Amino acid sequence: MKNKLKRTTSMLCALTVAAVPMTMSAFTASASYIHLSDTTVITESDYTLTIPSSFTVANAGWNEIEGGVKASGTLADGKKLVVTAQSDNGWALKSGDNAIGYNLAKAEADYNANAEVPTWEFDTLTAEGVSQTAGLIVDNYDEAPAGNYSDNVVFTASLEEGGSGTNDPVQEKVLSPILENGGELRVACTYRANDYDASYDAGGTNGAFETINIIVKNNNGEYDVTFEGDNVTEADFDGRAKVYENRELSLRVIKPRDEIDYIFEFGIEDDFCHYKVYDHLNSSEVDCTCKFFVNGVDVSDYLLIPQP
């Protein structure tokens, strides 16, 4: 599982590095993010920093951290995102009085006993994310006594002057384009059909799942709802959408024949979405997953969607 943190003036990530007890063949790391108190949201920039929550070093020398340091989102003009790191033990894994030195580096070729701690700078971002390489260069530990070797590394991310601010088409507020005439929201739902037969799973899911695309389009302030998907005709569904005070979008779709009820509530200002698909015939929620597209751009990862 990867850890993410979004939109603060600065961010800290504590990364604990520990050696496996009684062996020097590998060590593991775990990470957890710490939100700074009294931080201020940067309204002109909206970014997410991602690093792996754990990794294993298999040998002395270079060990690349899978995924490296990744940042996604948008940056204001003239801003760049800078990520730095600091070690509690002065870049050494320690077990009592014993220590194994290591360097945090951006590439294998960066090894130098006196190398400065690197920084990762991002002056452009995309919705999918921009990754930079990171890894550990560990000293030879063949002669080191066995034990629990550990260190604690803190990553700090902050916005600084000097970037180009170039961004991809996803806007700061990803739902706001639907307020413009012609703006379109598409909700792609994949759900387990009522006639699901588990025997299909042995050879695939043919017949087990269905899809529906619920399309909401702004027509001069009126929000038309149409449908596409497997075995879909307009007569199968009844849908309505309404926006309140340019802040909330309410979307409800009913499939009368099967008594399936699709209920969506969107917060346009805070990119929030809460949804439920309910089967009234069986008095139960439907096993369903949804993806969200604004003007053809997948914004699913940018919405705050509460998990059950």
C-alpha positions as CSV (number, residue, x, y, z in Angstrom):
1,M,0.0,0.0,0.0
2,K,1.3,3.4,-0.9
3,N,1.0,6.5,1.3
4,K,-0.2,9.8,0.0
5,L,-0.5,13.3,1.4
6,K,-2.1,16.2,-0.3
7,R,-2.1,20.0,-0.3
8,T,-0.3,21.5,2.6
9,T,2.4,24.1,2.7
10,S,4.8,21.5,3.9
11,M,4.6,17.8,4.7
12,L,6.5,15.3,6.8
13,C,6.8,11.6,6.2
14,A,8.5,9.5,8.8
15,L,10.2,6.4,7.3
16,T,11.5,3.8,9.7
17,V,14.3,1.6,8.4
18,A,15.0,-1.6,10.3
19,A,17.2,-4.7,9.7
20,V,15.7,-8.2,10.1
21,P,16.8,-9.6,13.5
22,M,19.8,-12.0,13.5
23,T,20.5,-11.6,9.8
24,M,22.1,-9.0,7.5
25,S,20.6,-10.3,4.3
26,A,17.7,-7.8,4.1
27,F,15.9,-5.1,6.0
28,T,12.5,-3.6,5.7
29,A,11.0,-0.2,6.1
30,S,7.6,1.2,6.9
31,A,6.3,4.7,6.5
32,S,3.5,6.8,7.9
33,Y,2.6,10.4,7.1
34,I,2.4,13.1,9.8
35,H,0.2,16.1,9.1
36,L,1.8,19.4,10.4
37,S,-0.4,21.3,12.7
38,D,-1.9,24.6,11.6
39,T,-0.9,24.2,8.0
40,T,-2.4,26.4,5.3
41,V,-3.9,25.0,2.1
42,I,-2.2,26.4,-1.0
43,T,-5.2,27.4,-3.1
44,E,-3.2,28.0,-6.3
45,S,-1.5,24.6,-6.2
46,D,-3.0,21.1,-5.6
47,Y,-0.6,18.3,-5.4
48,T,-0.2,14.8,-3.9
49,L,3.1,13.2,-2.9
50,T,3.4,9.4,-3.0
51,I,6.2,7.2,-1.7
52,P,6.1,3.4,-1.0
53,S,5.1,2.5,2.6
54,S,7.6,-0.3,2.8
55,F,10.6,-1.8,0.9
56,T,13.2,-4.5,1.4
57,V,17.0,-4.1,0.8
58,A,18.3,-7.4,-0.5
59,N,22.1,-6.7,-0.6
60,A,24.9,-4.2,0.0
61,G,25.2,-1.5,-2.6
62,W,22.4,-0.1,-4.6
63,N,18.8,-1.0,-3.7
64,E,16.2,0.9,-5.7
65,I,13.0,1.8,-3.9
66,E,10.1,0.7,-6.1
67,G,8.1,3.7,-7.3
68,G,10.6,6.2,-6.0
69,V,9.3,9.6,-5.2
70,K,6.1,10.5,-7.1
71,A,4.1,13.7,-7.2
72,S,0.8,14.4,-9.1
73,G,-1.6,17.3,-9.4
74,T,-1.2,20.9,-10.4
75,L,1.3,23.7,-9.6
76,A,0.8,27.4,-9.8
77,D,3.0,29.4,-12.2
78,G,6.4,30.0,-10.7
79,K,6.1,27.3,-8.1
80,K,8.0,24.0,-7.7
81,L,7.6,21.1,-5.3
82,V,10.8,20.2,-3.4
83,V,11.2,17.0,-1.4
84,T,14.1,16.6,1.1
85,A,15.0,13.9,3.6
86,Q,16.8,13.8,7.0
87,S,18.1,10.8,9.0
88,D,18.0,10.5,12.8
89,N,21.2,8.4,12.9
90,G,23.2,10.4,10.4
91,W,22.6,7.9,7.6
92,A,23.5,4.8,9.5
93,L,21.5,1.7,10.5
94,K,22.3,1.2,14.2
95,S,22.1,-1.7,16.6
96,G,23.4,-0.6,20.0
97,D,27.0,0.6,19.4
98,N,27.2,-1.1,16.0
99,A,26.4,0.8,12.8
100,I,26.0,0.1,9.0
101,G,26.4,3.2,6.9
102,Y,24.1,4.0,3.9
103,N,23.3,6.8,1.5
104,L,19.9,7.9,0.3
105,A,20.4,8.5,-3.4
106,K,18.7,9.3,-6.7
107,A,20.8,6.9,-8.7
108,E,23.3,4.0,-8.3
109,A,26.0,6.2,-9.7
110,D,25.6,8.8,-7.0
111,Y,27.5,6.8,-4.4
112,N,30.1,8.8,-2.5
113,A,30.9,8.4,1.1
114,N,30.6,12.2,1.5
115,A,27.7,12.7,-0.9
116,E,25.2,15.3,0.1
117,V,21.6,14.2,0.8
118,P,19.7,14.6,-2.5
119,T,16.6,16.6,-3.1
120,W,13.8,15.8,-5.5
121,E,12.4,18.8,-7.4
122,F,9.2,18.9,-9.5
123,D,8.6,22.0,-11.5
124,T,5.9,20.4,-13.6
125,L,3.2,17.9,-12.6
126,T,0.6,15.7,-14.4
127,A,-2.6,14.1,-13.2
128,E,-1.0,10.6,-13.7
129,G,2.0,11.7,-11.7
130,V,5.7,12.3,-12.3
131,S,8.2,9.9,-10.7
132,Q,11.8,10.3,-9.8
133,T,14.2,7.5,-8.8
134,A,15.2,6.9,-5.2
135,G,17.2,4.2,-3.5
136,L,19.6,3.2,-0.8
137,I,23.3,2.5,-1.2
138,V,24.2,0.3,1.7
139,D,27.8,-0.3,2.9
140,N,29.2,-3.8,2.9
141,Y,27.9,-5.5,6.1
142,D,29.5,-9.0,5.8
143,E,31.5,-8.4,9.0
144,A,28.7,-6.6,11.0
145,P,27.4,-8.4,14.1
146,A,23.9,-9.7,13.8
147,G,21.2,-7.7,15.4
148,N,18.3,-5.2,14.9
149,Y,19.6,-2.3,12.9
150,S,17.4,0.6,12.4
151,D,17.1,4.3,11.5
152,N,14.4,6.8,11.1
153,V,14.2,9.1,8.0
154,V,11.9,12.1,7.7
155,F,10.9,13.3,4.2
156,T,9.7,16.9,3.9
157,A,7.8,18.3,0.9
158,S,7.3,22.0,0.4
159,L,6.4,24.5,-2.3
160,E,9.1,26.9,-3.4
161,E,9.6,29.6,-6.0
162,G,11.2,28.7,-9.3
163,G,9.0,26.2,-11.2
164,S,7.4,26.6,-14.6
165,G,3.9,25.7,-13.2
166,T,3.1,23.7,-16.3
167,N,0.2,21.3,-15.7
168,D,-2.0,18.9,-17.5
169,P,-5.6,19.6,-18.5
170,V,-7.1,18.5,-15.2
171,Q,-8.2,21.7,-13.4
172,E,-7.7,22.6,-9.8
173,K,-11.3,21.8,-9.0
174,V,-12.0,18.8,-11.2
175,L,-15.8,19.0,-10.9
176,S,-16.1,22.7,-11.6
177,P,-16.1,22.4,-15.5
178,I,-19.6,20.8,-15.4
179,L,-20.9,24.2,-14.3
180,E,-20.0,25.6,-17.8
181,N,-22.5,25.2,-20.6
182,G,-21.6,22.0,-22.4
183,G,-19.8,20.6,-19.5
184,E,-20.2,16.8,-19.1
185,L,-19.9,14.4,-16.2
186,R,-19.9,10.7,-17.0
187,V,-20.2,8.1,-14.3
188,A,-19.2,4.6,-15.5
189,C,-20.7,1.9,-13.2
190,T,-19.7,-1.8,-13.3
191,Y,-22.0,-3.9,-11.2
192,R,-22.9,-7.5,-10.6
193,A,-26.1,-8.3,-12.5
194,N,-29.2,-9.7,-10.8
195,D,-28.9,-12.9,-12.9
196,Y,-25.3,-13.4,-11.8
197,D,-24.2,-17.1,-12.0
198,A,-21.0,-17.9,-10.1
199,S,-20.3,-20.8,-12.5
200,Y,-19.3,-18.2,-15.1
201,D,-16.3,-17.3,-13.0
202,A,-14.5,-20.6,-13.8
203,G,-14.3,-19.5,-17.5
204,G,-14.5,-15.7,-17.2
205,T,-17.2,-13.3,-16.1
206,N,-19.4,-13.5,-19.2
207,G,-22.8,-12.6,-18.1
208,A,-21.7,-11.9,-14.5
209,F,-21.2,-8.2,-14.7
210,E,-23.0,-5.3,-16.5
211,T,-21.9,-1.8,-17.2
212,I,-23.8,1.5,-17.5
213,N,-22.6,5.0,-18.4
214,I,-24.6,7.7,-16.8
215,I,-24.0,10.9,-18.7
216,V,-24.9,14.3,-17.2
217,K,-24.6,17.3,-19.6
218,N,-25.0,21.0,-18.8
219,N,-27.5,22.4,-21.3
220,N,-27.6,26.1,-20.5
221,G,-28.0,25.4,-16.8
222,E,-30.3,22.4,-17.2
223,Y,-28.7,19.1,-16.6
224,D,-29.8,16.4,-19.1
225,V,-29.2,12.7,-18.1
226,T,-28.7,10.0,-20.8
227,F,-27.4,6.4,-20.6
228,E,-25.1,4.1,-22.5
229,G,-23.8,0.5,-21.8
230,D,-24.6,-3.2,-21.9
231,N,-28.2,-3.8,-22.9
232,V,-29.1,-0.2,-22.2
233,T,-32.0,1.6,-23.7
234,E,-33.4,5.0,-22.6
235,A,-36.7,3.2,-21.7
236,D,-34.8,1.1,-19.1
237,F,-33.8,4.1,-17.0
238,D,-35.2,7.2,-15.5
239,G,-32.7,9.8,-14.3
240,R,-32.6,13.4,-13.1
241,A,-29.8,15.7,-12.0
242,K,-29.9,19.1,-10.4
243,V,-27.2,21.6,-9.2
244,Y,-27.9,23.7,-6.1
245,E,-26.2,27.1,-5.8
246,N,-23.3,26.0,-8.0
247,R,-22.1,23.9,-5.0
248,E,-23.8,20.6,-5.0
249,L,-24.9,18.2,-7.7
250,S,-27.5,15.7,-6.9
251,L,-27.9,12.8,-9.4
252,R,-30.4,10.0,-9.1
253,V,-31.1,7.2,-11.6
254,I,-33.7,4.5,-11.3
255,K,-34.0,1.2,-13.3
256,P,-37.7,0.6,-12.7
257,R,-37.9,-3.0,-14.0
258,D,-35.2,-4.3,-11.6
259,E,-35.9,-1.6,-9.0
260,I,-32.2,-0.6,-9.0
261,D,-31.6,2.9,-7.5
262,Y,-28.4,4.8,-8.3
263,I,-27.9,7.7,-5.8
264,F,-25.0,10.2,-6.2
265,E,-24.2,13.4,-4.3
266,F,-21.3,15.6,-5.5
267,G,-19.7,18.5,-3.7
268,I,-18.4,20.7,-6.5
269,E,-16.4,23.1,-4.3
270,D,-14.5,20.3,-2.5
271,D,-14.5,17.6,-5.2
272,F,-16.5,15.3,-3.0
273,C,-18.6,12.3,-4.1
274,H,-20.8,9.9,-2.1
275,Y,-22.7,7.2,-3.9
276,K,-24.8,4.2,-3.3
277,V,-26.5,1.7,-5.6
278,Y,-29.4,-0.1,-4.0
279,D,-31.5,-3.2,-5.1
280,H,-35.0,-2.7,-3.8
281,L,-36.1,-6.1,-4.9
282,N,-33.6,-7.8,-2.7
283,S,-33.3,-5.0,-0.1
284,S,-29.5,-4.9,-0.4
285,E,-26.8,-2.7,-1.8
286,V,-25.4,-3.7,-5.2
287,D,-21.8,-4.8,-5.6
288,C,-20.7,-1.9,-7.8
289,T,-17.7,0.2,-8.7
290,C,-17.8,3.6,-10.4
291,K,-15.3,5.7,-12.3
292,F,-15.9,9.4,-12.9
293,F,-15.0,11.5,-16.0
294,V,-15.3,15.3,-16.5
295,N,-15.2,16.4,-20.2
296,G,-13.6,13.0,-21.0
297,V,-10.8,13.2,-18.3
298,D,-10.8,10.5,-15.6
299,V,-10.9,12.4,-12.3
300,S,-11.7,9.4,-10.1
301,D,-8.4,9.7,-8.2
302,Y,-9.0,13.3,-7.5
303,L,-12.4,13.0,-5.8
304,L,-12.9,12.5,-2.1
305,I,-15.0,9.3,-2.0
306,P,-15.8,8.0,1.5
307,Q,-15.1,4.3,1.9
308,P,-17.5,2.0,3.7
